[in-house]
Amino acid sequence: MFPCVLKAVDVVFSVSSASRCVGRYCSRRAPPRRLLRVAQALDGSEVGSSVTVQGWVRSVRSQKDHLFVHVNDGSSLQPLQIVASSELSDSLLTFGSAVEVAGRLKESPSGKQRVELLADRIDVVGGCNTLDFPFKTKERHGLEYLRQYPHLRCRTNVFSSLLRIRSVAAAAVHSHFTENGFVQIHTPVITSNDCEGAGELFQVEVRSFKIKSKNNGTKEPDQNFFSVPAFLTVSGQLHLEVMSGAFSRVFTFGPTFRAENSQSRRHLAEFYMVEAELAFTRSLEDLTAVMEDLFRSVTERVLTQCPEDVDLFHQRVSPGHRVGTARVQYDVLGITYTEAIDILNRSSHQFSFPTTWGCDLQTEHEKFLVRHCGDVPVFVTDYPYDLKPFYARDNRDRPQHTAAAVDLLVPGVGELCGGSLREDRLDLLTARLAQYLDLRRFGSAPHGGFGMGFERYLQCILGVDNIKDVVPFPRFSHSCLL
C-alpha cells in the first residue's frame, strides 16, 4: 500500500492512486491543512494557506450572517480572529471553550488585526460552563482575585503574559551563562547541610511505608532515610563551591525552599534561585560585573522577545514602572554599607527600624536607597563582618571590620542578588570552623559567588508588588493549593 524508495539519505514515500488519503484533514479533493500556532498565524507569512488552529475561545460575537470568534493558544498575547458563517454557530461555542478551527488565512480588512482565519469548520473539543467559570469575557480581574484560582489563572491575559515572560527569562539565564563559559551544575534538592544557617528548613522524613524485617514482619522505617537528617535545600552554594574546585565558572538554576511562617508579599516557601560561583576571583568588582551583565542580558532578551507582554504589565498592572522600559541603558551605581548608613541617617524619613552602623538593612531601607540614587540598581558593598556568614571573606579592616560582601538593590523590590568573596585562607577558617577545611586544604583558589531570586527579578522588571503573582503555583505558609 505504501511502497517506499530509499535514495541516498532521502526517504521518498509513494502512494497508490487507488489508495485513500490518510489523516483527518486529507482527502483527494482538499489538500492537507497545516496545524499552526496562533503566533505563527498572526505573523502573516501563511496568508492564503489552508490551515488548522487549536486553542481556547476568548470572545464570541454573533451577527446576522457572520460569526466572529477570538481564539488563543497561549503562544501570543493577541488572539486570532475567526470569521465564519453563522451556520457554524454552536451552543457549546462559548467563552472558555476549547476549539479546533479549519479554514483559510487571509489579510484582514480591519486595522485591528493583520490577518484573520476564514473558517469552514469549527469543532468544539471541550465546552465551558460560563455560569460557573470564574472569569468573564471583557472583564479585567485583579491579581489578588486571580490568586484564588491557581488552576485557571493561566487562561487570563495577564497571567499568560507572565508565564511567557518567565519562560523567556529562564531560557535567557541559561543562554547568558553558557555563552560566557559557565558550566551548569544540577545541585541536589535534598541535602544534609543548612547552607545559610537560618534554621528555617523543611526536613525530609519517611512516613508512608513499612520495611520488612528478617522474620517476615514489618517495622517502622528509620525516619532518617539517609542515616543523617536531610532537608530541602535553601541554596546550592556549597555544592557549587565544590565544583568550583574543578571548573572555574559554574552556575545552578533550580528550586530552593524556606520554612518561613510568613504571609508577606516578599516570601514564598518554594522559589527559584539563580546561583553562580567563580574561581580565581580576588575582588568584588569581578562579582558585580557578572551580576550586572546577567541582569542586563536577561532583561534585554525579555524586552526583545516579549514586548507586548511586558507592555501589558507596565500599562495595566504597574503604570509608570520604569525598569525594563528603556532597553536597560541606565547606569548601575555602587556605594559601601557605611555610605548607605550615612544616607539613611541624614534623611528626614521616619523608618520603622533604626539605622545605626552594624544594623541589617531592612526592605524599607533598601527601597529608600534605590529611590535616593535615582531609581536605578545599586550595589551595596562591604557589610559589617558580623552580619555575614562565616565563609564571607574578612576585609581585615579596623576598627569597622567588614566583609567582602555585596547586595544588588533594585527598584520596587530591594535586594535582588546577594554574594560575597569566599574566605579561602585556611588559617582564618581553622580558627572559626572545622567545616570547609578539606575544600580549602586541597587546591584552594580565591573564589566568590552570588545568588539571585528569580521571582524577585520578575517582580523588578514587571513592577509586580506581590511575589505570589509571578510564580505559577505559589507555595507559602498555610497554602499549598493544587
Buried (B, 14 or more C-beta within 10 A) or exposed (E): EEEEEEEEEEEEEEEEEEEEBEEEBEEEEEEBBBEBBBBBBBEEEBBEBBBBBBBBBBBBEEEEEEBBBBBBBBBBBBBBBBBBEEEBBBEBBBBBBBBBBBBBBBEBEEEEBBBBBEBBEBBBEEBBEBEEBEBEBEEEBEBEEBBEBBEBBBBBBBBBBBBBBBEBBBBBBBEBBEEBEBBEBEBBBEBEBBBBEEEBBBEBEEEEEEEEEEEEEEEEBEEBEEEEEBBBBBBBBBBBBBBBBEBBBBBBBBEBBBBBEBEEEBBBBBBBBBBBBBBEBBEBEBBBEBBBEBBBBBBBBBBEBBEEBBBBBBEEBBEEBBBBBEEBEBEBBBBBBBBBBBBBEEBEEEEEEEBEEEBEBBBBBBBBBBBBBEBBBBBBBBBBBEBBBBBBBBBEEEEBEBBBBBBBBBBBBBBBBBBBBBBBBBEBBEEEEEEBEEBBEEEBBBBBBBBBBBBBBBBBBBBBBBBBBBBEEBBBBEEEEE
